[in-house]
Amino acid sequence: MLSDALLKKLRKELGQENVLTSDEELVCHSYDATLIRSLPDAVVTPRTAEDVSKVLVLANENAIPVTPRGSGTGLTGGSVPLRGGIVLCLTKMNSIREIAPADLLAVVEPGVVTGELQRKLEEEGLFYPPDPASLEISSIGGNIGNSAGGPRGFKYGMTKDYILGLEVVLPTGELVKTGARTVKCVTGYDLARLFTGSEGTLGVITSAILRLIPVPEERITVLASFKRLEDAASLVSEAVSAGLAPSALEIMDSVTLSAVKESSGLNSPEGTSAVVLSETDGFSEVAMKEAQKVRELSIKNGAISVQMEKDKERREKLWAARRGAFAALARKKPTTILEDIVVPRTKLVEMVRAVAEIGRRHQLVIATYGHAGDGNLHPTILCDKRDEDEMRRAGSAAGEIFERALDLGGTLSGEHGIGFEKARFLKKEIGEAGIKIMKRLKDSFDPKGIMNPGKMFE
Ligand SMILES: Cc1cc2nc3c(=O)[nH]c(=O)nc-3n(C[C@H](O)[C@H](O)[C@H](O)COP(=O)(O)OP(=O)(O)OC[C@H]3O[C@@H](n4cnc5c(N)ncnc54)[C@H](O)[C@@H]3O)c2cc1C
């Protein structure tokens, strides 16, 4: 609980308008894209790293929990203030400080919206590849907090692959600069990599140096429709084995497809039960050659139709349909539980079958879609939180999906992180010793445990 004296101090340091305690503000900062809810005692909106430092010094002295928050679109409860205290909302720190084409980098504040940055960069012929489906809302700080990925992860990697350096405020209020403006830097421990994906548990990111690449000359989107999910999955395996490097290789099953079709007008022939949506890019001839190869392999694997699009607007329509999959599914039932598992690509078909079997056994509708090229699936359970029995079955099904992914040599999260939702499963993947060393690291950054308590570890 924040005392009146502390609130007064915060208001004096940051200004009245940046320390919010009205019921409306507290409720609006009590949730993310999961079902987890918890009210903060105050919402603080810093404008500078110095503001962040002042807040952390006061919070640390008074042992007040601080939960950093970007746009609150996380899918594991990461930005939900489980223990109350301060939600540190970074959306006002949203300036693109610098775009340096010759050095292929940009320096940005954490509140910059991912999609807006990407459009700005494209105008200058530059490309920042990480593309979470939430990119029109999510912030760069939140993307770094979770090391977000997206369809383009298959060829280009995830957020962690585009961080050259970070400026971070520690719970003590100290400002640490890690990394450099150079492509190479092995000066000491790679703290930038450690903070990336640390889910706000170690410090607050106040600016980032992002690595950029030139915009590819051509992009071609290919939509292949299949009668059987197994054929779609086998196209993915064959494309990978054939050494093709599409920038994205996505799969959607029949449940996802029917929801997406209703809301987006995406077309696939009667009898389609799965699609693979891929994109090739690079120099025009290379992108076309690869797209043709994807088409050939699709037909070889039993595709009943293959649509190829070069036109930017038509391509964007197909990708908007894919990005809208979660929203489309959310219209089907009152509650959607979106999971995020990864298995070795060779185990993709097995995992897809396992999800279907778990759904049948628990009498649940589970849609499966995701970044198949990476072996990263998002099984999404459609349920109704008012139905206690269904929610109990959904909880068991989610647990079994995680167990199965781990048994197949996979991992609990490809891009959404651990947060609160998966904290109880972490030990199963990294073991007792893994948890111990992570906790020791956390203690050395945050001895009083004020940073995002209740996350990552049980
Ligand atoms: C419809 C939908 C689609 C999605 N699709 C994808 C997808 O394709 N790929 C993907 O990876 N994710 C996806 N997500 C999940 C989510 O959008 C991403 O994790 C995104 O990176 C979160 O950004 P945010 O700004 O909303 O962060 P928040 O949810 O506000 O925060 C996320 C985490 O980062 C921490 N954090 C935030 N800002 C800072 C900071 N400045 N310093 C330190 N820590 C910080 C928070 O404490 C929290 O732990 C999706 C979510 C939705 C709702």
The ligand as an SDF file (V2000), in Angstrom:
LIG
                    3D

 53 58  0  0  0  0  0  0  0  0999 V2000
   -3.8340  -10.3230  -30.3550 C   0  0  0  0  0  0  0  0  0  0  0  0
   -2.4500  -10.5830  -29.8130 C   0  0  0  0  0  0  0  0  0  0  0  0
   -1.4930  -11.1330  -30.6330 C   0  0  0  0  0  0  0  0  0  0  0  0
   -0.2070  -11.3700  -30.1520 C   0  0  0  0  0  0  0  0  0  0  0  0
    0.7230  -11.8860  -31.0000 N   0  0  0  0  0  0  0  0  0  0  0  0
    1.9890  -12.0720  -30.5830 C   0  0  0  0  0  0  0  0  0  0  0  0
    2.9840  -12.6000  -31.4830 C   0  0  0  0  0  0  0  0  0  0  0  0
    2.7160  -12.9000  -32.6430 O   0  0  0  0  0  0  0  0  0  0  0  0
    4.2270  -12.7660  -30.9990 N   0  0  0  0  0  0  0  0  0  0  0  0
    4.5660  -12.4390  -29.7210 C   0  0  0  0  0  0  0  0  0  0  0  0
    5.7240  -12.5890  -29.3570 O   0  0  0  0  0  0  0  0  0  0  0  0
    3.6480  -11.9590  -28.8610 N   0  0  0  0  0  0  0  0  0  0  0  0
    2.3850  -11.7580  -29.2520 C   0  0  0  0  0  0  0  0  0  0  0  0
    1.4450  -11.2660  -28.3850 N   0  0  0  0  0  0  0  0  0  0  0  0
    1.8370  -10.9900  -26.9980 C   0  0  0  0  0  0  0  0  0  0  0  0
    2.2460   -9.5180  -26.7360 C   0  0  0  0  0  0  0  0  0  0  0  0
    1.6350   -8.6440  -27.6280 O   0  0  0  0  0  0  0  0  0  0  0  0
    3.7290   -9.3420  -26.8310 C   0  0  0  0  0  0  0  0  0  0  0  0
    4.3490  -10.0680  -25.7890 O   0  0  0  0  0  0  0  0  0  0  0  0
    4.2390   -7.8920  -26.7300 C   0  0  0  0  0  0  0  0  0  0  0  0
    5.6400   -7.9130  -26.8320 O   0  0  0  0  0  0  0  0  0  0  0  0
    3.8560   -7.1970  -25.4480 C   0  0  0  0  0  0  0  0  0  0  0  0
    4.0880   -5.8190  -25.6040 O   0  0  0  0  0  0  0  0  0  0  0  0
    3.3690   -4.7690  -24.6510 P   0  0  0  0  0  0  0  0  0  0  0  0
    3.8930   -3.4180  -24.9910 O   0  0  0  0  0  0  0  0  0  0  0  0
    1.9260   -4.9330  -24.6810 O   0  0  0  0  0  0  0  0  0  0  0  0
    3.9740   -5.2200  -23.2480 O   0  0  0  0  0  0  0  0  0  0  0  0
    3.2750   -5.4970  -21.8470 P   0  0  0  0  0  0  0  0  0  0  0  0
    2.2570   -6.5540  -21.9660 O   0  0  0  0  0  0  0  0  0  0  0  0
    2.8520   -4.2210  -21.2520 O   0  0  0  0  0  0  0  0  0  0  0  0
    4.5370   -6.0650  -21.0410 O   0  0  0  0  0  0  0  0  0  0  0  0
    5.1230   -7.2930  -21.3780 C   0  0  0  0  0  0  0  0  0  0  0  0
    6.2540   -7.6020  -20.3840 C   0  0  0  0  0  0  0  0  0  0  0  0
    7.3310   -6.6960  -20.5690 O   0  0  0  0  0  0  0  0  0  0  0  0
    7.6000   -5.9760  -19.3650 C   0  0  0  0  0  0  0  0  0  0  0  0
    7.9350   -4.6110  -19.7760 N   0  0  0  0  0  0  0  0  0  0  0  0
    7.1680   -3.7590  -20.5000 C   0  0  0  0  0  0  0  0  0  0  0  0
    7.8330   -2.6100  -20.7210 N   0  0  0  0  0  0  0  0  0  0  0  0
    9.0540   -2.7380  -20.0990 C   0  0  0  0  0  0  0  0  0  0  0  0
   10.1850   -1.8840  -19.9460 C   0  0  0  0  0  0  0  0  0  0  0  0
   10.2460   -0.6660  -20.4900 N   0  0  0  0  0  0  0  0  0  0  0  0
   11.2340   -2.3300  -19.2170 N   0  0  0  0  0  0  0  0  0  0  0  0
   11.2210   -3.5720  -18.6530 C   0  0  0  0  0  0  0  0  0  0  0  0
   10.1910   -4.4260  -18.7910 N   0  0  0  0  0  0  0  0  0  0  0  0
    9.1150   -4.0110  -19.5060 C   0  0  0  0  0  0  0  0  0  0  0  0
    6.3340   -6.0860  -18.5300 C   0  0  0  0  0  0  0  0  0  0  0  0
    6.5940   -5.9860  -17.1430 O   0  0  0  0  0  0  0  0  0  0  0  0
    5.8370   -7.4660  -18.9210 C   0  0  0  0  0  0  0  0  0  0  0  0
    6.4910   -8.4470  -18.1670 O   0  0  0  0  0  0  0  0  0  0  0  0
    0.1300  -11.0460  -28.8180 C   0  0  0  0  0  0  0  0  0  0  0  0
   -0.8420  -10.4950  -27.9900 C   0  0  0  0  0  0  0  0  0  0  0  0
   -2.1220  -10.2680  -28.4730 C   0  0  0  0  0  0  0  0  0  0  0  0
   -3.1410   -9.6720  -27.5480 C   0  0  0  0  0  0  0  0  0  0  0  0
  1  2  1  0
  2  3  1  0
  2 52  2  0
  3  4  2  0
  4  5  1  0
  4 50  1  0
  5  6  2  0
  6  7  1  0
  6 13  1  0
  7  8  2  0
  7  9  1  0
  9 10  1  0
 10 11  2  0
 10 12  1  0
 12 13  2  0
 13 14  1  0
 14 15  1  0
 14 50  1  0
 15 16  1  0
 16 17  1  0
 16 18  1  0
 18 19  1  0
 18 20  1  0
 20 21  1  0
 20 22  1  0
 22 23  1  0
 23 24  1  0
 24 25  2  0
 24 26  1  0
 24 27  1  0
 27 28  1  0
 28 29  2  0
 28 30  1  0
 28 31  1  0
 31 32  1  0
 32 33  1  0
 33 34  1  0
 33 48  1  0
 34 35  1  0
 35 36  1  0
 35 46  1  0
 36 37  1  0
 36 45  1  0
 37 38  2  0
 38 39  1  0
 39 40  1  0
 39 45  2  0
 40 41  1  0
 40 42  2  0
 42 43  1  0
 43 44  2  0
 44 45  1  0
 46 47  1  0
 46 48  1  0
 48 49  1  0
 50 51  2  0
 51 52  1  0
 52 53  1  0
M  END
$$$$
